[in-house]
Amino acid sequence: GKGAKPLPLLLTHGWPDSFWRFHKLIPMLTDPESYGGQAEDAFDVVVPSIPGFGFSDKPTQRGMTNVKVAELFAELMADLGYDRYAAHGGDWGRGITASLGTTQAARTVGIHLTDVPYRHLLTRPPEELSEAEQAYLEAGQAWSRTEGAYAAIQGTKPQTLAYGLNDSPIGLASWLLEKFRSWSDCDGNVENSFSKDELLTNITLYWFTETINSANRLYYETQHGEQEPLQARVEVPTGLAIFPKDLVAAPREVAERLYNVQRWTEMPRGGHFAALEEPELLVYELREFFRPLR
């Protein structure tokens, strides 16, 4: 980052994308003055690739859960010399970032997320849930029934699926692009939100590295290994930007159960891949949320 005291910021991607999710954000975050911001809002930006994705090594032992990834990323930030840092993520990045907010609270100045998990509500008696929470839980369960088959198979039989995807570029492209179309604010035409180059770059990162199996396996390992505690509340300052065409938009009261919410913004447009779809909107939220935490 440019300027006197840029704040270190760890950006964590999800599935089925990659570190490429954040390429539009990097210049705006590191050099805010060139993009309509203030010099004092500059960040040092760290964009790691989740183990098993793209150019990262493929895990060779069991147990590479989202909690374990958070541990590795904490070690990464320490090795880079950052004693205090901010963190942002969505999808798997949401879980990894939230784990950092719990296990690295002394070093994490705050976390920023783009989604809220509904599975925590399953641990509470229905009568304890508000109408909005009940509606969110039902919407999440309905989404799982209609859109969640990928997670079910990747969480139970990832390698069987991977043989087909790793041997067929059409199969791999279909498996990935269907999510970019369904989960983005594109009105049914994926090229309303992403260029062909952006979509093909993401596919290429899986195809040439042959990492669809190791990436999909994160679902299996997390489902069968250590997960973030369902009842643990993240007490570090938390900001959330809720994009309307993300998987299931959460009400604020669900987030309040899980996080120390200091900023809550319901965004005017955008979907699951906000950093690619609406980079300017997301950068504004990151600047505004982290400014008082520097």
N, C-alpha and C positions, 0 to 999 in steps of 0.2 A: 504494500500500500504506500501511496505517496503521502507526504506530510510528516509532522513531527512524531505523532503517537498513534499510528494505526492500530486498531483493535484486532487481534487475531480472531478469525471466524472460520470454524470448521463446517463445511457443507457436505451433507451425506445424502446420497441418492437412494433410489429404491429399485423395484423390479416392475416392468421389464425394460427399464432404461439403464443408465450407466452414469459415470462421471460426466459424460457429455451433456447431461441435463443442465449443467450449470455454466456452460461456456459463454452464454450471453451475459451472465451476471458479473463475471470476473472483472472486465474493464470498468463497469459502472461502480463496483464496490471498491476497487483499488484506487480509482482516479475519479472521485465523485465530482470534482470541479468541472471536468470535461463533459459531464452528463447531467448538468443542472443541479448539482448538489453542493455541499459545503466541504471545504478541505478537511475540517475536523471530523467528518463522517467517514474517513477512509478506513478500510480494513486490510489487514494481511489475510489473504484468502487461502485456505488449505482445502483441497478437493481430493480426498482419497477415493480409491476404488475399493468397494467391499470385496473381501477375500472370495475368490471363485468367480468374480465378474471381470470380463474383459482382460486387461493386461495383468491383473493381480494373480498371484499364485493360487493354484487350486488346493484347497485344504486336503491333507493326506491322512488326517485323523478325525474321528468323530468329535462332535461337540461344538462345531462352529455355528453357534446360535447368535441372535442379535445381541444378547448380553455379552458374549465373548468378543464380538466385533467391537462393541463399545470399549471393552478393556484394551483391545489392541489400538484403537484410535486414541485413547487416553495416553498410552505409551508413546504413540507417534507424536502427539502434541508435546509431551515432555521431552522427547528426543530432539524436537525442533527448537526447544528452549522457551516454550510458552508456558509460563506459570499461571496465567489467567487468560481465559479465552471465552468466546461466545460460540454457540452451536445452533445450527438450523438443519431441519430435514423433514421429509415427507415419505409416506409409505414405509419401507424398512428403515429409511432414514429417520422417521418419526420415532420408532421404537429404540433405535440406537441412540438418538439424541436424548430421548427421555431417560434412558439408562445412564447416560453421562450426567444428566441433571441430578440423578439420585446418588450414584456412586462417586461422582467427582464434584460434589456440591461446593467444596472449598475452592475449587479451581475454575468452576464454570460460572461466569458472571450472569448468565441467563441463557435460556433456550427459546427458539422460535420454531413453530410447527405449522403444518398446513392441514393436518387432519387429527381426529380424535377417535380412538378405538371404542367400539360399542361393546366388546366382549366383557369389559369390566362390569357392565350392568347385569350380566348373567349371574353374578355372585350375590346379588341383592334380592331380597324378597320383593315381588311385584308391587306390594302395597306401599313400599318405601319410595317407589319411583313416581316422579311427577308425570303429568300428562305428556309433556314434551319429551321426557326421557323414555316413557313407554312407546311413544310414537317413533322415536329414534331407534330403539331396540327392535321394534317390529320392522322398520324400514331396512335396518341392517340385516336382519334374518331373511327378509324377502330378497334383498340384493344377493345374499349368499346362495339362495335357492336358484336364482336366475343367472347370476354372473360368476358364482364362486367355484365352478367345476375345476378351473385351473389350479386353485389353491388346494382343493381336495386331493387331486392326483399328485401335485408336486409335494404335498405333505405326507403322502403315503407310498406312492410308487414313482418317484421322480426318474429313476434310471430307465424304467420301461418306456416312458414317454421320450426320454432323451435320445434313444436309438433312432427314432424317426426324425426328430428335429435336427439332430446332428448330421444326418445323412442327406437331408433334403433342404436346399435353400428355399424352396417354395413353402415347405412345411414350417421352417423356422420363421420366415417372413410373415406367414399367415398367423402363427401363434403370437408373435409380438405385435404386429400391426393392428390386429383385431382389438387389442387393449388400448392402443393409442387412439383408435377411432371411438371405442365405447366410453373411454374414461376422460375424454377431452371435450372442450366446449366448441365442437366443430360442426354441429347441426347435421351430423351424418356424413359429412365429407371431410375425411381426415386431412386433406390438403388445405382446408380452411384454417387449420391450426399449425401445421408443420409443412415445411418444404420437403420435396423428395430427397434432397441431399441430407437433410436432418434425419429423416426416417431411415435412409440407407446407411448413414454413418452408424446409427445405433445398431442396426442389424449386423453390419460388418464387424462391429466390436465383439459380437457373439460368434459370428460365423468363422472368421479367420483364427480366432483364439480357441475355438471349440469349447466354449465355456457354458453352453446352455445347461448342461447337466450339473456342473458345479454351482452355477447360479441358482438353478431351480432347487437344488438340494438344501439351500438355506431354509426353505419351508419345512422340509423333513426334519432337519436338525433342531430347528427352533420348536417344532411341534413335539419332538421326542426328547428334548433336553431342557436345560435351564432357561426359564423365561423371566421377563420382568415381573415382579410380584403384582398380582392383581389388585391388592389393597394398598400398595405403596403410593404415597402422594409425593409429587415432585414439588419441593418447597422453594427452589430457586425461581427468580422471576421468569415468567413464561408469557410469551406472546403467541397469538394464533391468528392466522389469516385463513379464513374459510372461503374457498372458491366454490361458486354455486354448482358447477358441473363436475365436482369431485365425486367419488364413489357414493357416499351418503353424507350430506351436510349435517353436522352435529349442532345441537343447541348449546348455548353457553353453559347451562347448568351441569351438563355432563362434564365439560372441561373443568369446571370449578371443583368437581369431586376429585379430579386427578392432578391438577396443576395449580400453582400459585399464579393465577391469571392476572397479568398487569396490563395487557393490551389485547383487545378482541376486535377484529375487523371482519365484517362480512363483505367480501369483495364483489364488485359489480359484474365481473365476468371471469372466465377461466375455469380450468378443470384440474385434473390430477397432476398434470405435468406443468405446474404453474411457472417454473423457472424457464421453460421453453416457450410456453404459450403467452405469458404476460410478464416478461422480465422486468419491465419498468414498474409495474404495480408492486411486484414482490420486493424489488430493491427499495422502493419508497418505504414499505413496511419494515424492512430490516433496518434501514437508517433510523426511522422514527422510534422503533422499539429499543434499539440498543444505545441510542444517544445518551439517555440519562444513566446508563449502567457502565459507562466507560470509566 
